[in-house]
Amino acid sequence: MAKYFGRLLSGHFVDCGRKIGNVMTKTKSMFFCQECGYDSPKWLGRCPGCGAWNSMREEIVRKENAKVRYESSSAKPQSITSIEVEPLPRIKSGIEEVNRVLGGGIVPNSLLLLGGDPGIGKSTLALQIAMNIAHMGEKVFYVSGEESAAQIRMRAERLGVLPEQLILFAATELDSIIKEAKEVNPTLMIVDSIQTLYLPELSSAPGSISQVREGTGRLLRFAKENKSSVLIIGHVTKDGTIAGPRLLEHMVDGVLYFEGDNSHAFRILRAIKNRFGGTHEVGIFSMTQGGLKEVENPSLLLLEERPVDAAGSAVFSCMEGARPLLIEIQALVSQSIYSSARRMSKGFDTSRLALLAAVVEKQLQIPLSSQDIYINVIGGLETQEPAADLAIIAAIISCFRGKSIDSEMVVIGEVGLTGEIRSVPQIELRVREAFRLGYSKFIVPKGNQKEIERLKIGKIFGVKTIFEMDKIIKGGKV
């Protein structure tokens, strides 16, 4: 008995394959969804978190030692008013659109996550930021797990003059990357991409939930301990979320999404999370052979090829963050050859289009149940604003009646199920932007009419219902 307790107290007693103490650790497996990061002790055909089928993969999870060691700290609790804060100047990216989205630039010691669809231009944007900062005399450490150093240089040569302060490193083993980064001591470190990195002590494959989560954690510690900002690039899944667990977005200081359509030149950078600024700003770019170019007046470019006197076309002033943007919405209404009419849209919610079509048929007695309706937001952009309802309906009615909307008119308003038109926010910014581009007539909700009339710009048509708007469309040009 004494021998038994002696072995137990010395930390050498083995129980069910696990040694008590800190000598041995137990390993077990869990199943993780590769789309959203949901974990389960057993395999599931469909993920309860995101609904994806056959996305559960088994990964080995190591259990922590029974004895946990804590690092001693000399920090003491103190009043918030007694804490001294030294202002840290932000790192300017050299691209004003990026600085606007980040709230003035990259905050030192921060960890940022940049996500986007494959081929949208994430690596190009990151490389342009790296080159701009390096040209300012700051060291930038660019790590690529997808391209070789020679391939990165070939891409950089198309973007401009190569800076000597830009250090390239093609590797995927995270420990060696952090070791080299500590020697370089960069102002900014860029990792392209987080799904290609791996830690040898983890048995799971690169890009798995365990690898992505642990790798991000180590990069976060590197950023906080070595006074370097880190920008990591992440792939996006089919449903538009960054691959990996949702915990990944909670670990970083900022989450940026780079959006757009590969068939169009426009790209939009928006902040989903920003601990050091707001998330209301967006940056708009145009993809060219020489890289991404900032678009100073996107509304003008989007509307410069708009057809004149064409039925089914309406102009809407949407809000991209805090920036008003004029877009063209086109509608095509044609007799359906199917038993049930089709409702299809690009850049607008299809289910909401079906709802608006039902409202028009019920309130205006227009037989749309036998008509196919197609909606397209020009330029590859997307708008999910309820304020676009009235422009969608105006385009549908215009196409159905064959009456074009005045080329100087902008349509703004949210539509309810009874056909009423509700007020929309930030109406002054929307109207000012439209007036600046030469539009002088506005169909707006009645509740916003007085607010706009104070501006004394253009001719205002305040409407309460879609029936009042239909009378304007019936009359042709105003």
Secondary structure, DSSP 8 states (H G I E B T S, - for coil): -HHHHHHHHTT--EETTEESSSS---EEEEEEETTT--EESS--SB-TTT--BS-EEEEEEE---SS------------GGG--------B--S-HHHHHHHTSSB-TT-EEEEEE-TTSSHHHHHHHHHHHHHHTT--EEEEESSS-HHHHHHHHHTTS---TTEEEEE--BHHHHHHHHHHH--SEEEEE-GGG-B-TTS-S-TTSHHHHHHHHHHHHHHHHHHT-EEEEEEEB-TTSSBSS-THHHHHSSEEEEEEE-TTSSEEEEEEEEETTS-S--EEEEEEETTEEEE-S-HHHHHHTT--TT-TTEEEEEEEETTEEEEEEEEEEEEE--SSS--EEEESS-HHHHHHHHHHHHHHH----TTEEEEEEETTS-----GGGHHHHHHHHHHHHHT----TTEEE--EE-TTSBEE--SSHHHHHHHHHHTT--EEEEEHHHHHHHHTT--SEEEEESBHHHHHHHHHT---
